[in-house]
Structure formats: structure tokens, C-alpha cells
Amino acid sequence: MLRKTVFLGVAALAASTALTLTGGESSLARAAGIDNQPAVALPGESPVETRFVTKEVVQPLPAEDDVKALADGDSKASSLRQLVSRVSDDRQVLSKNLQCLAGAVYFESRGEPLAGQLAVAQVIVNRAASGQFPSSYCGVVRQPAQFSFVRHGRIPTVRKHSAAWRRAKAIARIAHEGLWDSKAADALYFHAKYVSPRWSSRHQAMATINSHIFYR
């Protein structure tokens, strides 16, 4: 008799606990708005209608300028120095043509400010596109009696692990791809301020950047 009484007591406790848990889960589900069971009305009450309320998730579209920046992969640099820093990459291998352009920047202007280095590169780019000079950067740089660092058509060896060479490579890419406007926009000639070549009187000076004067 004692065993039967204990069994009945345990059964009643289990049933009570199950009802309590079921009621709690149902209340939580309704509170969260996810109760998908048919609502049952109590006597004297109207049937309860179950509703699912969903809200549209609205994500603002990016502005037109931001879309362009995303399409370009990056926003425009705020300064030439910042652009050089972004473009610089020690692991990048330049084509032979761009190496000639970078070599001219390195030997002619590595001690100049970045704007002066870009202007030197711009002159070479302009010459190659002008139809008045060889059509490649290597042809322009190696043309006889044009660049004093060239000896017998050969460009000297550069210090390829130097910061100056890294900047020269970046400047060459920037000039080649037209990524930054130079003060020597359409210049075809330049010389150091401490010399006065005879040809300078036949051309229009357009910019002086540190120790170089640029002409169109």
C-alpha cells in the first residue's frame, strides 16, 4: 500500500510539472509572437485570433559617391604622399617599360619632393605619347643626349631594396596610369635650375618644382 501511494504521488507530481512547463512554454511562445498553435477560447470568451507581425527590414542605400568608391575599389587619396604609400609594393614586378620610367625617376629626381618626381615621370610619359620622341618609355629614356645618367644607352643599376626605388616605382605607376595631376601636365622638357641650356629660350616655362624647371 505504501509503494502504491508513493507511485501515485510521483505520477501526480510529474503530471503537474508537465502542465506547468507546457503552460510556460506556451506563454513564452505567445510573448515572442511565434505561437503557431490554434488558439482555444475559454468558455464565455471570443476565439483568439493568432497573428504574425513582421516588419520590413530597411537598409539605407549608399550615396552615389560611395557607390563609385566601392566600384573603384578605394576612395581617392587625399595627398600624393598617401597615394604613393598605397601604390608602393616591394613584391610588385614592373614591366621592362615601367622599369625604364622608374629608373629615370630614381636617377633624375630621387632627392626631389614627390611632386618633382612625378613631374619628371610625366615628361617621359608625355614624350612617349607625343609622336616627336620614341613611343616607349625605354626609348625615350635611352635616346642619346637626353638624360645624363644614361651611359651608352644603358641605365645604371639601382638599389632595389631602397625606399627611394620603392617610391620611384610607385611614381612610375601613378604617372603611367594618370592617377594624380602633375604641375608638369603637358611638359616635354626640363632641366636643373643651376644650368641654362640653349634650347630653354625656345620653349615656354610652365612650372618650377624645387630644383627643376619644366617646359612645354
C-alpha positions as CSV (number, residue, x, y, z in Angstrom):
1,M,0.0,0.0,0.0
2,L,2.8,2.4,0.8
3,R,4.5,1.6,-2.5
4,K,1.3,2.3,-4.4
5,T,0.8,5.6,-2.6
6,V,4.3,6.7,-3.4
7,F,3.9,5.8,-7.0
8,L,0.6,7.7,-7.3
9,G,2.3,10.8,-5.6
10,V,5.2,10.7,-8.0
11,A,2.9,10.4,-11.0
12,A,0.8,13.3,-9.9
13,L,3.9,15.5,-9.3
14,A,5.2,14.6,-12.9
15,A,1.8,15.5,-14.4
16,S,1.7,18.8,-12.5
17,T,5.3,19.6,-13.6
18,A,4.5,18.8,-17.3
19,L,1.4,21.0,-17.3
20,T,3.4,23.9,-15.7
21,L,6.2,23.6,-18.3
22,T,3.8,23.3,-21.1
23,G,1.9,26.4,-19.9
24,G,5.2,28.3,-19.5
25,E,6.4,27.4,-23.0
26,S,3.1,28.4,-24.5
27,S,3.2,31.8,-22.7
28,L,6.8,32.4,-23.8
29,A,5.9,31.5,-27.4
30,R,3.0,33.8,-27.4
31,A,5.0,36.6,-25.9
32,A,7.6,36.2,-28.6
33,G,4.9,36.2,-31.3
34,I,5.9,32.7,-32.6
35,D,2.9,30.6,-31.3
36,N,1.6,28.8,-34.4
37,Q,-0.9,26.6,-32.5
38,P,-4.6,27.2,-32.9
39,A,-5.9,29.5,-30.1
40,V,-8.5,27.9,-27.9
41,A,-11.1,30.2,-26.3
42,L,-12.2,29.7,-22.8
43,P,-15.9,29.3,-22.0
44,G,-17.6,32.7,-22.3
45,E,-14.7,34.2,-24.3
46,S,-14.4,35.0,-28.0
47,P,-11.9,32.9,-30.0
48,V,-8.5,34.4,-30.0
49,E,-7.0,35.2,-33.5
50,T,-3.4,34.3,-33.9
51,R,-1.4,37.0,-35.8
52,F,2.1,37.0,-37.1
53,V,3.5,40.5,-37.3
54,T,6.6,41.0,-39.5
55,K,8.4,44.3,-40.1
56,E,10.3,45.2,-43.3
57,V,14.0,45.5,-42.7
58,V,15.1,48.6,-44.5
59,Q,18.8,49.2,-45.2
60,P,19.7,52.6,-46.5
61,L,21.3,52.7,-49.9
62,P,24.8,54.1,-50.1
63,A,25.3,57.6,-51.5
64,E,26.3,57.9,-55.2
65,D,29.8,58.9,-54.3
66,D,30.2,55.9,-52.0
67,V,28.9,53.6,-54.8
68,K,31.6,54.9,-57.1
69,A,34.3,54.5,-54.4
70,L,33.2,50.9,-53.9
71,A,33.2,50.3,-57.7
72,D,36.7,51.8,-57.9
73,G,37.9,49.6,-55.0
74,D,39.1,52.6,-53.0
75,S,38.4,56.2,-52.4
76,K,40.7,58.9,-53.9
77,A,43.8,59.6,-51.9
78,S,43.9,63.0,-50.1
79,S,47.5,63.6,-51.0
80,L,50.2,62.4,-53.4
81,R,52.2,61.0,-50.4
82,Q,49.2,59.0,-49.4
83,L,48.7,57.7,-52.9
84,V,52.4,56.7,-53.2
85,S,52.0,54.8,-49.9
86,R,49.0,52.9,-51.2
87,V,50.6,52.1,-54.5
88,S,54.0,51.1,-53.1
89,D,54.6,47.3,-53.1
90,D,58.0,45.7,-52.8
91,R,56.7,42.5,-54.2
92,Q,55.4,44.0,-57.4
93,V,57.3,43.2,-60.6
94,L,57.3,46.1,-63.1
95,S,57.3,45.6,-66.9
96,K,60.5,46.5,-68.7
97,N,58.9,49.7,-69.9
98,L,57.9,50.8,-66.5
99,Q,61.3,49.9,-65.1
100,C,62.8,52.4,-67.5
101,L,60.3,55.0,-66.3
102,A,61.0,54.3,-62.7
103,G,64.8,54.3,-63.4
104,A,64.5,57.8,-64.8
105,V,62.6,58.9,-61.7
106,Y,65.2,57.3,-59.5
107,F,68.3,58.7,-61.1
108,E,67.0,62.1,-62.1
109,S,64.9,63.1,-59.1
110,R,65.1,60.7,-56.1
111,G,66.2,63.7,-54.0
112,E,63.2,65.8,-55.1
113,P,59.9,66.1,-53.4
114,L,57.2,63.7,-54.6
115,A,55.6,66.4,-56.8
116,G,59.0,66.9,-58.5
117,Q,59.5,63.1,-59.1
118,L,56.0,62.9,-60.6
119,A,56.8,65.8,-62.9
120,V,59.9,64.1,-64.2
121,A,57.9,60.9,-64.9
122,Q,55.2,63.0,-66.5
123,V,57.7,64.5,-69.0
124,I,58.7,60.9,-70.1
125,V,55.0,59.8,-70.4
126,N,54.3,62.9,-72.4
127,R,57.2,62.4,-74.7
128,A,56.2,58.8,-75.4
129,A,52.7,59.9,-76.4
130,S,53.7,63.0,-78.4
131,G,54.9,61.4,-81.7
132,Q,58.0,63.7,-81.5
133,F,60.0,61.2,-79.5
134,P,60.3,57.4,-79.3
135,S,57.0,55.7,-78.5
136,S,58.2,53.7,-75.5
137,Y,59.5,54.9,-72.1
138,C,62.7,52.9,-72.6
139,G,63.1,54.5,-76.0
140,V,62.6,58.0,-74.5
141,V,65.0,57.4,-71.6
142,R,67.7,55.9,-73.7
143,Q,67.5,58.4,-76.5
144,P,71.1,59.9,-77.0
145,A,72.0,63.1,-75.3
146,Q,68.7,63.4,-73.4
147,F,69.3,62.1,-69.8
148,S,72.7,62.5,-68.3
149,F,72.6,59.3,-66.1
150,V,72.3,57.1,-69.2
151,R,75.7,55.9,-70.5
152,H,75.9,54.3,-74.0
153,G,72.2,53.5,-73.9
154,R,72.3,51.7,-70.6
155,I,70.6,52.6,-67.4
156,P,72.8,52.1,-64.3
157,T,71.9,49.5,-61.6
158,V,69.6,50.8,-58.9
159,R,69.5,49.9,-55.2
160,K,66.3,47.8,-55.5
161,H,65.8,47.4,-51.7
162,S,65.9,51.1,-51.0
163,A,63.0,53.3,-50.1
164,A,63.9,55.6,-53.0
165,W,63.4,52.8,-55.5
166,R,60.1,51.8,-53.9
167,R,58.9,55.4,-54.3
168,A,60.2,55.6,-57.8
169,K,58.3,52.5,-58.8
170,A,55.1,53.9,-57.2
171,I,55.6,57.3,-59.0
172,A,56.1,55.5,-62.3
173,R,52.8,53.6,-61.9
174,I,51.0,56.8,-60.9
175,A,52.2,58.7,-63.9
176,H,51.6,55.8,-66.3
177,E,48.1,55.3,-65.1
178,G,47.3,59.0,-64.7
179,L,46.3,58.6,-61.1
180,W,47.4,62.1,-60.0
181,D,47.5,65.5,-61.7
182,S,51.0,66.9,-62.1
183,K,52.1,70.5,-62.4
184,A,54.0,69.4,-65.4
185,A,50.8,68.3,-67.1
186,D,51.9,68.7,-70.7
187,A,55.6,69.4,-70.3
188,L,58.1,67.8,-72.7
189,Y,61.4,69.2,-71.3
190,F,63.0,70.0,-68.0
191,H,66.4,71.0,-66.6
192,A,68.0,71.7,-63.3
193,K,68.0,75.4,-62.2
194,Y,71.7,75.6,-61.9
195,V,72.1,75.1,-65.7
196,S,70.8,77.2,-68.6
197,P,70.6,75.1,-71.8
198,R,70.3,76.9,-75.1
199,W,67.0,75.2,-76.0
200,S,65.2,76.7,-72.9
201,S,64.7,80.1,-74.7
202,R,62.7,78.4,-77.4
203,H,60.2,76.8,-75.1
204,Q,57.6,78.1,-72.6
205,A,58.4,77.5,-68.9
206,M,55.3,76.2,-67.1
207,A,56.4,75.1,-63.7
208,T,59.4,75.2,-61.3
209,I,59.4,72.4,-58.7
210,N,62.2,72.5,-56.2
211,S,65.4,72.3,-58.3
212,H,63.9,71.6,-61.8
213,I,62.2,73.9,-64.3
214,F,59.6,72.3,-66.7
215,Y,58.8,73.5,-70.2
216,R,56.2,72.8,-72.8
